[in-house]
Amino acid sequence: MENYTLFKAKIKAYCDKAERCHHDVRNKLFLWKVPAERHGEIIADLITQNLLNEERYALAFVHDHHAFRRWGKEKIRQGLKKKQVSSFLIEFALKSVQFESEEENLRTCAEKKWTSLKDENQHKRRAKLIRYLYGRGFDMEAIQKAVRRVTGDAEFE
């Protein structure tokens, strides 16, 4: 029983440091070898104390990954799915952020990557840029516009 109180204190401190989702908390409890039958009780306690809130987590995740990591909408959606956040909360959180600046993010990422690519073959260089931007979670139509703009290629128009 003494270990149980210690685990509760540790998980509360863990949740105090940053927004966490249920998936993160369960993983941490498994890592610490807390008996599985105790997980539900601990999570319920964290929710009651407002230390664990999936909606707040999803909103923070979307905001931070869009603003600071400059991820596109699709990569953010996949990141939240990986954390087992519900589809409803994912869509709700995605609607909370203004993605008008996504075009600016895309342009900035495309320009930086284009200048860093040293391949002599323009087709390979363009393909690498497209793969990079697609991996960042941007829409393919927007990527094609950005690539045309950055490379100055009339070939894609």
TORZA-865983 format. One record per residue (C-alpha): residue number from 1; x, y, z. Coordinates in steps of 0.25 Angstrom, whole numbers, plus 2048, in hexadecimal, padded with zeros to 3 digits. Example, Ala and Ser with C-alpha at 12.3 -4.5 7.8 and 13.67 -1.06 7.14 Angstrom:
2
<node num="1" x="831" y="7EE" z="81F"/>
<node num="2" x="837" y="7FC" z="81D"/>
//
This chain:
157
<node num="1" x="800" y="800" z="800"/>
<node num="2" x="80C" y="809" z="803"/>
<node num="3" x="811" y="808" z="7F4"/>
<node num="4" x="803" y="80B" z="7EF"/>
<node num="5" x="803" y="819" z="7F6"/>
<node num="6" x="811" y="81B" z="7F1"/>
<node num="7" x="80C" y="818" z="7E3"/>
<node num="8" x="800" y="821" z="7E4"/>
<node num="9" x="80A" y="82C" z="7E9"/>
<node num="10" x="813" y="82A" z="7DD"/>
<node num="11" x="808" y="829" z="7D3"/>
<node num="12" x="802" y="836" z="7D8"/>
<node num="13" x="810" y="83D" z="7D7"/>
<node num="14" x="811" y="837" z="7C9"/>
<node num="15" x="804" y="83E" z="7C5"/>
<node num="16" x="807" y="84B" z="7CC"/>
<node num="17" x="813" y="84D" z="7C3"/>
<node num="18" x="80B" y="84D" z="7B6"/>
<node num="19" x="7FE" y="849" z="7AF"/>
<node num="20" x="7FD" y="83A" z="7AE"/>
<node num="21" x="7F3" y="831" z="7A8"/>
<node num="22" x="7ED" y="824" z="7AD"/>
<node num="23" x="7F7" y="81C" z="7A4"/>
<node num="24" x="803" y="823" z="7AA"/>
<node num="25" x="7FF" y="821" z="7B8"/>
<node num="26" x="7FC" y="812" z="7B5"/>
<node num="27" x="809" y="810" z="7AF"/>
<node num="28" x="810" y="816" z="7BA"/>
<node num="29" x="808" y="80E" z="7C4"/>
<node num="30" x="80C" y="801" z="7BC"/>
<node num="31" x="81B" y="806" z="7BC"/>
<node num="32" x="81A" y="807" z="7CB"/>
<node num="33" x="814" y="7F9" z="7CC"/>
<node num="34" x="808" y="7FE" z="7D4"/>
<node num="35" x="7FD" y="7F3" z="7D4"/>
<node num="36" x="7F3" y="7F4" z="7C8"/>
<node num="37" x="7E7" y="7F4" z="7D2"/>
<node num="38" x="7EC" y="801" z="7D8"/>
<node num="39" x="7ED" y="809" z="7CB"/>
<node num="40" x="7DE" y="80C" z="7CA"/>
<node num="41" x="7DE" y="811" z="7D8"/>
<node num="42" x="7EA" y="81A" z="7D6"/>
<node num="43" x="7E5" y="820" z="7C9"/>
<node num="44" x="7D8" y="823" z="7CF"/>
<node num="45" x="7DF" y="82A" z="7DB"/>
<node num="46" x="7E7" y="832" z="7D1"/>
<node num="47" x="7DA" y="836" z="7C9"/>
<node num="48" x="7D3" y="83A" z="7D6"/>
<node num="49" x="7DF" y="843" z="7DA"/>
<node num="50" x="7DF" y="849" z="7CC"/>
<node num="51" x="7ED" y="844" z="7CA"/>
<node num="52" x="7E9" y="83C" z="7BE"/>
<node num="53" x="7E0" y="841" z="7B3"/>
<node num="54" x="7E0" y="83C" z="7A5"/>
<node num="55" x="7D9" y="848" z="79F"/>
<node num="56" x="7E3" y="851" z="7A5"/>
<node num="57" x="7EE" y="848" z="7A1"/>
<node num="58" x="7E9" y="847" z="792"/>
<node num="59" x="7E8" y="857" z="792"/>
<node num="60" x="7F6" y="859" z="797"/>
<node num="61" x="7FC" y="84E" z="78E"/>
<node num="62" x="7F6" y="854" z="781"/>
<node num="63" x="7FA" y="862" z="785"/>
<node num="64" x="808" y="85F" z="789"/>
<node num="65" x="80B" y="856" z="77D"/>
<node num="66" x="805" y="860" z="773"/>
<node num="67" x="80C" y="86C" z="779"/>
<node num="68" x="819" y="867" z="77E"/>
<node num="69" x="81C" y="85A" z="775"/>
<node num="70" x="815" y="860" z="769"/>
<node num="71" x="80E" y="853" z="767"/>
<node num="72" x="803" y="852" z="75C"/>
<node num="73" x="7F4" y="84E" z="760"/>
<node num="74" x="7F6" y="83F" z="75B"/>
<node num="75" x="802" y="83D" z="763"/>
<node num="76" x="7FC" y="843" z="770"/>
<node num="77" x="7EF" y="83A" z="76E"/>
<node num="78" x="7F8" y="82E" z="76D"/>
<node num="79" x="800" y="832" z="779"/>
<node num="80" x="7F3" y="833" z="781"/>
<node num="81" x="7EE" y="825" z="77C"/>
<node num="82" x="7FB" y="81F" z="780"/>
<node num="83" x="7F8" y="824" z="78E"/>
<node num="84" x="7EB" y="81E" z="78D"/>
<node num="85" x="7E3" y="82B" z="78E"/>
<node num="86" x="7D4" y="829" z="789"/>
<node num="87" x="7D1" y="82E" z="77B"/>
<node num="88" x="7C7" y="837" z="781"/>
<node num="89" x="7D1" y="83E" z="789"/>
<node num="90" x="7DB" y="83E" z="77E"/>
<node num="91" x="7D2" y="846" z="775"/>
<node num="92" x="7CD" y="84F" z="780"/>
<node num="93" x="7DC" y="853" z="783"/>
<node num="94" x="7E0" y="854" z="774"/>
<node num="95" x="7D4" y="85E" z="772"/>
<node num="96" x="7DA" y="867" z="77E"/>
<node num="97" x="7E6" y="86B" z="776"/>
<node num="98" x="7E7" y="874" z="76B"/>
<node num="99" x="7ED" y="86D" z="760"/>
<node num="100" x="7EE" y="879" z="757"/>
<node num="101" x="7FD" y="87B" z="75B"/>
<node num="102" x="7FF" y="86C" z="756"/>
<node num="103" x="802" y="872" z="748"/>
<node num="104" x="80C" y="87B" z="74E"/>
<node num="105" x="812" y="86F" z="756"/>
<node num="106" x="812" y="867" z="749"/>
<node num="107" x="819" y="872" z="741"/>
<node num="108" x="824" y="874" z="74C"/>
<node num="109" x="826" y="865" z="74D"/>
<node num="110" x="827" y="863" z="73E"/>
<node num="111" x="831" y="86F" z="73C"/>
<node num="112" x="83A" y="86A" z="748"/>
<node num="113" x="83A" y="85B" z="743"/>
<node num="114" x="83C" y="85F" z="734"/>
<node num="115" x="849" y="867" z="738"/>
<node num="116" x="84E" y="85C" z="740"/>
<node num="117" x="84D" y="851" z="735"/>
<node num="118" x="85A" y="850" z="72D"/>
<node num="119" x="856" y="846" z="723"/>
<node num="120" x="85A" y="84A" z="715"/>
<node num="121" x="84E" y="843" z="70E"/>
<node num="122" x="842" y="84D" z="70F"/>
<node num="123" x="838" y="841" z="70E"/>
<node num="124" x="83E" y="83A" z="71A"/>
<node num="125" x="83F" y="847" z="722"/>
<node num="126" x="830" y="84A" z="71F"/>
<node num="127" x="82C" y="83C" z="723"/>
<node num="128" x="834" y="83D" z="730"/>
<node num="129" x="82D" y="84A" z="733"/>
<node num="130" x="81F" y="845" z="730"/>
<node num="131" x="822" y="838" z="739"/>
<node num="132" x="827" y="841" z="744"/>
<node num="133" x="81B" y="84A" z="744"/>
<node num="134" x="811" y="83F" z="743"/>
<node num="135" x="818" y="839" z="74F"/>
<node num="136" x="816" y="846" z="757"/>
<node num="137" x="807" y="843" z="755"/>
<node num="138" x="804" y="84E" z="74A"/>
<node num="139" x="7F9" y="84C" z="740"/>
<node num="140" x="7FE" y="847" z="732"/>
<node num="141" x="7F7" y="852" z="72A"/>
<node num="142" x="7FD" y="85D" z="733"/>
<node num="143" x="80B" y="856" z="732"/>
<node num="144" x="80A" y="856" z="723"/>
<node num="145" x="807" y="865" z="723"/>
<node num="146" x="813" y="868" z="72D"/>
<node num="147" x="81C" y="85F" z="725"/>
<node num="148" x="819" y="867" z="718"/>
<node num="149" x="81B" y="874" z="720"/>
<node num="150" x="828" y="870" z="726"/>
<node num="151" x="82E" y="869" z="71A"/>
<node num="152" x="829" y="873" z="70F"/>
<node num="153" x="825" y="867" z="707"/>
<node num="154" x="81A" y="86A" z="6FD"/>
<node num="155" x="81A" y="85B" z="6F9"/>
<node num="156" x="811" y="858" z="705"/>
<node num="157" x="806" y="863" z="701"/>
//
